[in-house]
Amino acid sequence: MREFAVIFAVLLGGATALYSSSSGVIDLTPSNFQREVLNSDSVWIVEFYAPWCGHCQQLVPEYQKAAQALKGVVKVGAVNADEHRSLGGQYGVQGFPTIKIFGLNKNKPDEFNGQRSAQGLVDAALRAAKEMVNAQLSGKRGGGGSGGSSGSGSPDDVIELTDSNFEKLVLKSDDLWLVEFFAPWCGHCKNLAPHWQKAATELKGKVKLGALDATVHQVVASRYGVQGYPTIKFFNKGDVEDYDGGRTASDIVTWANDKAAANIESPEIIQLTSDNVLEEACKKHQICIISVLPYILDCQSDCRNNYIGMLTRLGDKYKGKMWGWVWSEAMAQSKLEQALDIGGFGYPALAALNAKKMQFALLKGSFSEDGINEFLRDISYGRGRTAPVRGAQIPSISEVEPWDGKDGALPEEEDIDLSDVELDDLDEFPKEEL
């Protein structure tokens, strides 16, 4: 019987594997995932886990039991997603454990939502294996695997580059580019072609992939010292660096996604002064981080700028998440504070809002760089308690003047002119009897 593989991969986990080599669970990483899973003829169920995740730890004995039961029929594997975050991101993993079945169509794995027991996992694995057998019996194949032709990417997604269009399309572009310099007769280039096409399709909207025939367009090839084929280089607004990743579609996508994340501009921490600001920051991003800073008389400009600087550093650290970031002065947006339960613990305060789901999580720890970082890390892993927005909608934002960057000052007291008052006039008032 052909061996079918079921892989469970937890893609957002920590640095310690949950499964030993004797457990029957195959350790999956970016370096072997393409070869073991996507290029195989097997069915895989993949658990994306994090070592610190309590639910993942509870799953271990059932998962290992399923792996032993499926031995010789279905393979079982796991991905430490805390260590290999790019692999988790590639499959949209947002919580742990996430289990996906790589079956008939490897390019579109199915989400496993059954019972997290050995029996539930085995049943799902066998259903996927049966579907694969029936497809092969009828002469059909899904995407992925050594014999699959679908899901390999479109040649149209690879942009043809020449000596005449290279400067305009690549060097003067704000886009990120991976460029393959190839020779038509090169065997390694021919082997790379389907992977290059697939990567180009998967990276659409993030990184552009181009190909330049270096034997014809020698001016550009010579400018960048191309001497062997294929040569791959990364271009970012005219800057160039050598590609040092693997040659599979998965390797290329992972490498490019890491570069894209590193080149994202840090978000601006914007003062919440109108509905338009909230629209841009919270309704156009999956999550927005809302900070409420103390009133200016309680925390003058140096104090406030220190808070904003701290938030800016954290925004840069989590820029790959593409969150929105705003801040408001205490009580300037009282309706929003009430909707998010902000202010009950005093100021400063912070909440993470998902405007689409009308859910928020409130920082209850220290409003410090370490405290907020721990809170945001949990949010990025899909952990932490959330609550519904009060009223099930975001209230309108009050129009306020933006902060001028200066210290606050108490209003000047009105001077009272007593020059026209004759003290003798006070005698006209009756004296209080003793």
NULUMLO-959637 format. One record per residue (C-alpha): residue in one letter; x, y, z. Coordinates in steps of 0.05 Angstrom, whole numbers, plus 32768, in hexadecimal, padded with zeros to 4 digits. Each point is the difference from the previous one (the first is absolute). Layout:
BEGIN
<a,<X,Y,Z>>
...
END
This chain:
BEGIN
<m,<8000,8000,8000>>
<r,<8019,8046,7FEF>>
<e,<8013,8024,803F>>
<f,<7FD7,803D,8010>>
<a,<8019,8036,802F>>
<v,<7FDA,802A,8031>>
<i,<8025,803A,801E>>
<f,<7FED,802B,803B>>
<a,<8027,8041,8003>>
<v,<7FFB,8036,8034>>
<l,<801F,803D,7FDF>>
<l,<8003,8035,8035>>
<g,<8022,7FDB,8039>>
<g,<803F,8006,8029>>
<a,<8047,7FE6,7FFC>>
<t,<7FF7,7FBB,801E>>
<a,<7FE1,7FC6,7FD9>>
<l,<7FC5,7FDC,8020>>
<y,<800D,7FBE,7FDC>>
<s,<803D,7FD3,8005>>
<s,<801D,7FDA,7FC5>>
<s,<7FE2,7FBF,801C>>
<s,<7FB9,801C,8005>>
<g,<7FEF,7FF0,7FB8>>
<v,<7FF4,804A,7FF3>>
<i,<802B,801E,7FCA>>
<d,<8022,8042,800F>>
<l,<7FF1,8031,7FC8>>
<t,<8028,803F,7FF0>>
<p,<8005,8032,7FC7>>
<s,<803B,7FD8,7FE5>>
<n,<7FDB,7FBE,7FF9>>
<f,<7FB6,8014,7FFB>>
<q,<8000,8007,7FB4>>
<r,<8024,7FBD,7FF6>>
<e,<7FDB,7FD8,8034>>
<v,<7FBA,801C,7FF8>>
<l,<7FF3,8029,7FC3>>
<n,<802A,7FD8,7FCF>>
<s,<7FE8,7FBC,801A>>
<d,<7FC7,7FD5,7FE7>>
<s,<7FE9,7FF6,8047>>
<v,<7FC8,801F,8029>>
<w,<8018,8028,803B>>
<i,<7FDE,801D,803D>>
<v,<8029,8038,801D>>
<e,<7FFB,801B,8047>>
<f,<801C,8046,8009>>
<y,<8014,8006,8049>>
<a,<8025,802A,8034>>
<p,<8026,7FDD,8038>>
<w,<7FE4,8031,8034>>
<c,<7FB7,7FF4,7FEA>>
<g,<7FD9,7FDA,8035>>
<h,<7FCF,7FE2,7FCE>>
<c,<803A,7FE8,7FD5>>
<q,<801F,7FDE,803C>>
<q,<7FBE,7FDE,8010>>
<l,<7FFB,7FE7,7FB9>>
<v,<8045,7FDD,8001>>
<p,<7FEB,7FBB,801A>>
<e,<7FC3,7FFC,7FD1>>
<y,<802A,8019,7FC6>>
<q,<8037,7FCD,800D>>
<k,<7FCC,7FC9,8007>>
<a,<7FE3,8013,7FBC>>
<a,<8045,7FFF,7FE1>>
<q,<800E,7FBA,801A>>
<a,<7FBC,7FE7,7FE8>>
<l,<800B,801E,7FBA>>
<k,<8046,7FE4,7FF9>>
<g,<8009,7FE1,7FBC>>
<v,<7FBF,8020,7FE8>>
<v,<8005,804A,800F>>
<k,<803A,8029,8018>>
<v,<7FF8,8032,8038>>
<g,<802B,803E,8008>>
<a,<8005,8041,8027>>
<v,<801C,8046,7FF4>>
<n,<801B,802A,8039>>
<a,<7FE1,8041,7FE8>>
<d,<801F,802C,8035>>
<e,<8043,7FEE,7FE3>>
<h,<7FE8,7FFE,7FB7>>
<r,<7FCF,803A,7FFE>>
<s,<8004,800B,7FB6>>
<l,<7FE6,7FBA,7FF3>>
<g,<7FC4,800D,802E>>
<g,<7FF3,8042,7FDE>>
<q,<8001,7FDF,7FBC>>
<y,<7FC3,7FD7,8015>>
<g,<7FDC,8036,8027>>
<v,<800B,7FE2,8045>>
<q,<7FE7,8030,8036>>
<g,<7FF4,7FD3,803C>>
<f,<801A,7FBF,801E>>
<p,<7FFB,7FC9,7FF3>>
<t,<7FEA,8007,7FB7>>
<i,<7FF9,7FBF,7FDA>>
<k,<7FFD,7FFD,7FB4>>
<i,<7FF8,7FC5,7FD2>>
<f,<802C,8000,7FC1>>
<g,<7FD8,7FD0,7FD6>>
<l,<7FE8,7FFE,7FB8>>
<n,<8013,8049,7FF4>>
<k,<8040,8010,8024>>
<n,<7FFB,8049,7FEE>>
<k,<7FBE,8007,8025>>
<p,<8005,7FD8,8041>>
<d,<7FBF,7FF4,8026>>
<e,<7FF7,8019,8047>>
<f,<7FF6,7FC8,8033>>
<n,<7FC7,8011,802E>>
<g,<7FF0,7FBB,801C>>
<q,<8009,7FE3,8045>>
<r,<8047,8009,8019>>
<s,<8006,7FB7,8013>>
<a,<8029,7FC8,7FE1>>
<q,<7FC0,7FE3,7FE2>>
<g,<7FEA,8042,7FE3>>
<l,<8044,800B,7FE0>>
<v,<8003,7FB9,7FE4>>
<d,<7FBA,8006,7FE3>>
<a,<8012,8041,7FDD>>
<a,<8041,7FE3,7FE6>>
<l,<7FDE,7FC3,7FE3>>
<r,<7FCA,802A,7FDF>>
<a,<8036,8029,7FDE>>
<a,<8025,7FC1,7FEB>>
<k,<7FC0,7FE1,7FE3>>
<e,<7FF2,803F,7FD9>>
<m,<8047,7FFD,7FE3>>
<v,<7FF8,7FB6,7FED>>
<n,<7FBE,800C,7FDE>>
<a,<801D,803B,7FD9>>
<q,<803B,7FD5,7FE9>>
<l,<7FD2,7FC7,7FEE>>
<s,<7FD9,802F,7FD2>>
<g,<803F,801D,7FE2>>
<k,<7FFA,8043,8022>>
<r,<8035,8024,8029>>
<g,<7FFF,803C,802D>>
<g,<8031,8038,8005>>
<g,<8046,7FF4,801C>>
<g,<8027,7FBF,8001>>
<s,<8031,7FE8,7FCD>>
<g,<7FCC,7FF2,7FCB>>
<g,<7FD1,803B,800C>>
<s,<7FFB,8036,7FCC>>
<s,<7FCD,802E,801E>>
<g,<8012,8035,8032>>
<s,<8046,8008,7FE3>>
<g,<7FF8,804A,7FF4>>
<s,<7FF4,8028,7FC2>>
<p,<8038,8012,7FCF>>
<d,<7FDD,8043,7FF9>>
<d,<8012,8011,8048>>
<v,<804A,7FFF,7FEE>>
<i,<8011,8043,7FE0>>
<e,<802E,7FFD,7FC3>>
<l,<803A,8031,8009>>
<t,<802E,801C,7FCB>>
<d,<8039,8032,7FF9>>
<s,<7FCD,8034,7FE9>>
<n,<7FCC,7FF9,8038>>
<f,<802B,7FEC,803C>>
<e,<800E,8045,801A>>
<k,<7FB8,8018,7FFA>>
<l,<7FDF,7FC1,801D>>
<v,<8033,7FED,8035>>
<l,<8031,8037,8012>>
<k,<7FCE,803A,8000>>
<s,<7FC8,7FD8,8021>>
<d,<7FE9,8003,8047>>
<d,<7FF1,7FB6,7FFD>>
<l,<802C,7FC8,801B>>
<w,<801D,7FD3,7FC9>>
<l,<8020,7FBC,7FFB>>
<v,<8021,7FF9,7FBC>>
<e,<8019,7FBF,7FE1>>
<f,<8039,8007,7FCE>>
<f,<7FFB,7FC1,7FD5>>
<a,<8019,7FDE,7FC1>>
<p,<7FCE,7FD9,7FD5>>
<w,<802F,7FC4,7FFA>>
<c,<800E,7FFD,804C>>
<g,<7FE5,7FC0,801F>>
<h,<7FFD,801E,8046>>
<c,<7FD8,803A,7FE4>>
<k,<7FCE,7FD0,7FE1>>
<n,<7FF8,7FDC,8043>>
<l,<7FF6,8042,8023>>
<a,<7FCA,8019,7FCF>>
<p,<7FC2,7FDF,801E>>
<h,<8015,8014,8046>>
<w,<800E,8047,7FE9>>
<q,<7FBA,8004,7FE1>>
<k,<7FDE,7FE4,803D>>
<a,<8025,8030,802E>>
<a,<7FEE,803B,7FD2>>
<t,<7FB6,7FED,8006>>
<e,<8002,7FF9,804C>>
<l,<8027,8041,8009>>
<k,<7FD2,802C,7FD6>>
<g,<7FF4,8042,8022>>
<k,<803E,7FF8,802D>>
<v,<803E,7FF3,7FD6>>
<k,<8005,8000,7FB4>>
<l,<8027,7FC8,7FDD>>
<g,<8022,800D,7FBE>>
<a,<802C,7FD8,7FD1>>
<l,<8036,801B,7FD1>>
<d,<8021,7FD7,7FC9>>
<a,<8048,8012,8010>>
<t,<801A,7FE3,7FBE>>
<v,<7FD6,8033,7FD9>>
<h,<7FFD,803C,802F>>
<q,<8049,8002,8012>>
<v,<8004,804A,8015>>
<v,<7FD7,7FF6,8040>>
<a,<801F,7FBC,800D>>
<s,<8046,801C,7FFA>>
<r,<7FEF,803C,802D>>
<y,<7FEF,7FD0,8039>>
<g,<803A,7FD0,7FF4>>
<v,<7FD7,7FC4,7FEB>>
<q,<802F,7FC7,7FEF>>
<g,<7FD7,7FC1,800E>>
<y,<7FB8,7FEA,7FF6>>
<p,<7FD1,8007,8020>>
<t,<8015,803D,8027>>
<i,<7FCA,8020,802D>>
<k,<8004,8046,801C>>
<f,<7FD3,8029,802D>>
<f,<7FF1,8048,7FED>>
<n,<7FE3,8035,802E>>
<k,<7FFB,8047,7FE4>>
<g,<8042,7FF8,7FDC>>
<d,<8025,7FDC,8037>>
<v,<8014,7FB9,7FEE>>
<e,<8014,7FC3,8027>>
<d,<800D,7FB7,7FF0>>
<y,<7FC9,7FCD,800C>>
<d,<801B,7FCA,802F>>
<g,<7FC1,7FD5,800A>>
<g,<7FEC,7FBC,7FE6>>
<r,<7FE6,7FF0,7FBA>>
<t,<7FBB,7FE6,800F>>
<a,<7FC1,802A,7FFC>>
<s,<7FF8,7FFB,804C>>
<d,<8047,8017,800B>>
<i,<7FF8,803B,7FD1>>
<v,<7FBE,8015,801F>>
<t,<801C,7FFB,8047>>
<w,<803E,8028,7FEF>>
<a,<7FD8,8036,7FDB>>
<n,<7FCC,8006,8037>>
<d,<8038,800B,8033>>
<k,<801C,8037,7FD4>>
<a,<7FBC,801F,7FF6>>
<a,<7FF4,8002,804B>>
<a,<8044,801F,800C>>
<n,<7FF3,8037,7FCD>>
<i,<7FBB,8014,8019>>
<e,<8001,8047,801A>>
<s,<7FF4,8009,804A>>
<p,<7FB9,8017,8010>>
<e,<7FF4,8047,8018>>
<i,<7FE1,8008,8044>>
<i,<7FC7,8030,7FEE>>
<q,<7FD7,802B,802F>>
<l,<7FB6,7FEF,7FFE>>
<t,<7FE2,8042,7FEC>>
<s,<7FC6,7FEC,7FD2>>
<d,<7FD7,7FC8,7FE2>>
<n,<802E,8000,7FC3>>
<v,<803C,7FEF,802B>>
<l,<7FDB,7FC6,801F>>
<e,<7FE8,7FE8,7FBC>>
<e,<8048,7FFD,7FE5>>
<a,<801E,7FE1,803E>>
<c,<7FCB,7FD0,8019>>
<k,<7FCF,7FF0,7FC8>>
<k,<8034,7FF5,7FCA>>
<h,<802D,7FD3,802B>>
<q,<7FF0,7FBD,8020>>
<i,<8014,801B,8044>>
<c,<800F,8045,801A>>
<i,<8024,8012,8040>>
<i,<7FDE,8039,8026>>
<s,<8027,8023,8037>>
<v,<7FE2,8033,802F>>
<l,<8035,802C,801F>>
<p,<7FF9,802B,803E>>
<y,<7FE5,8047,7FFD>>
<i,<8038,8031,7FED>>
<l,<8000,8022,8045>>
<d,<800B,7FBB,801F>>
<c,<8036,7FEC,7FCF>>
<q,<8023,803A,7FDD>>
<s,<8022,7FFF,7FBC>>
<d,<803F,7FD9,8015>>
<c,<7FD4,7FCC,8022>>
<r,<7FD0,7FFB,7FC5>>
<n,<8038,7FFC,7FCD>>
<n,<8020,7FC8,8027>>
<y,<7FBF,7FD8,7FFB>>
<i,<7FFA,800F,7FB6>>
<g,<8048,7FEC,7FF4>>
<m,<7FF5,7FBE,8024>>
<l,<7FC2,7FF2,7FD6>>
<t,<8027,8012,7FC1>>
<r,<8036,7FCC,8012>>
<l,<7FCB,7FCB,800C>>
<g,<7FDD,8013,7FBF>>
<d,<8042,7FF4,7FDB>>
<k,<8008,7FBD,8023>>
<y,<7FBB,7FE9,7FEA>>
<k,<7FFE,8023,7FBD>>
<g,<7FFB,7FBF,7FDB>>
<k,<7FBB,7FF6,801E>>
<m,<7FE6,803E,7FDA>>
<w,<7FDA,801B,803D>>
<g,<7FE6,8046,8007>>
<w,<8019,802B,803A>>
<v,<7FDD,803C,8020>>
<w,<8002,8026,8041>>
<s,<7FD1,802F,8024>>
<e,<8003,802D,803D>>
<a,<7FDA,7FE8,803D>>
<m,<7FB5,8010,7FFC>>
<a,<8008,8022,7FBB>>
<q,<7FDA,7FC4,7FE2>>
<s,<7FD6,7FEC,803C>>
<k,<7FCD,7FD8,7FD7>>
<l,<8036,7FD5,7FE2>>
<e,<8020,7FF5,8044>>
<q,<7FBD,7FE8,801B>>
<a,<7FF6,7FD1,7FC4>>
<l,<8044,7FE1,800E>>
<d,<7FFD,8001,804C>>
<i,<803D,802E,8001>>
<g,<800D,802B,803D>>
<g,<7FEA,7FD1,8036>>
<f,<8049,7FF5,8014>>
<g,<8015,8048,7FF4>>
<y,<802D,801D,7FCA>>
<p,<8027,7FF0,7FD7>>
<a,<7FD8,7FC7,7FE3>>
<l,<8001,7FD6,7FC1>>
<a,<7FD0,7FD2,7FD9>>
<a,<8005,7FD6,7FC1>>
<l,<7FC2,8007,7FD5>>
<n,<7FE6,7FD3,7FC8>>
<a,<7FCE,802F,7FDF>>
<k,<7FE5,7FCA,7FD1>>
<k,<7FEF,7FCF,8038>>
<m,<7FEF,8038,8032>>
<q,<802E,7FDE,8033>>
<f,<8037,801F,802A>>
<a,<8035,7FEB,8032>>
<l,<8014,802E,8038>>
<l,<8046,8007,801C>>
<k,<7FFB,7FF0,804A>>
<g,<804B,7FFB,800E>>
<s,<8034,8036,8004>>
<f,<7FFF,8039,7FCE>>
<s,<804A,7FF6,7FF3>>
<e,<8028,7FE8,7FC4>>
<d,<8006,7FBA,801D>>
<g,<7FB7,7FFE,8017>>
<i,<7FE3,8018,7FBE>>
<n,<802F,7FD3,7FD8>>
<e,<7FE8,7FC3,8027>>
<f,<7FB8,8015,7FF3>>
<l,<800C,800B,7FB5>>
<r,<8025,7FBE,7FFA>>
<d,<7FC3,7FDC,801B>>
<i,<7FD4,8026,7FD0>>
<s,<802D,7FED,7FC5>>
<y,<7FFA,7FB7,8014>>
<g,<7FB4,8003,8007>>
<r,<8004,7FFA,804C>>
<g,<7FE1,802A,8036>>
<r,<7FB9,8010,8016>>
<t,<7FD4,8029,7FD4>>
<a,<7FBD,8022,800D>>
<p,<7FCA,801D,7FD3>>
<v,<8000,804A,7FF4>>
<r,<7FCA,8021,802B>>
<g,<7FC4,8011,7FD5>>
<a,<801A,7FD2,7FC9>>
<q,<801A,803C,7FD9>>
<i,<8038,8032,8003>>
<p,<7FE6,8044,8017>>
<s,<800C,803F,7FD7>>
<i,<8041,8024,800E>>
<s,<8000,8047,801B>>
<e,<8024,8033,7FD6>>
<v,<803B,801A,8029>>
<e,<803B,802D,7FF1>>
<p,<8041,7FD9,7FF7>>
<w,<8033,8008,8037>>
<d,<8031,8038,7FF2>>
<g,<803A,7FDC,8021>>
<k,<8004,8032,8039>>
<d,<7FF8,7FFA,804B>>
<g,<7FBB,800B,801D>>
<a,<7FF1,803F,8027>>
<l,<7FC9,8013,8030>>
<p,<7FD0,8035,7FE6>>
<e,<8014,8046,8015>>
<e,<7FD6,801C,8039>>
<e,<7FD9,803F,7FEE>>
<d,<801C,803E,8022>>
<i,<7FCD,8027,802A>>
<d,<8009,804C,7FFF>>
<l,<7FF3,801B,8045>>
<s,<801A,8046,7FF2>>
<d,<7FBB,8020,8000>>
<v,<7FEB,7FE1,8041>>
<e,<8002,8030,803C>>
<l,<800F,7FDB,803F>>
<d,<7FD5,8033,8026>>
<d,<7FC4,7FE6,7FD9>>
<l,<8005,7FC1,8029>>
<d,<7FE6,8027,803C>>
<e,<7FBD,8007,7FDD>>
<f,<7FF3,7FB7,800C>>
<p,<7FE1,7FF0,8044>>
<k,<8030,7FE0,802F>>
<e,<7FEE,7FBC,8018>>
<e,<7FE6,8003,8047>>
<l,<802B,7FDE,8032>>
END
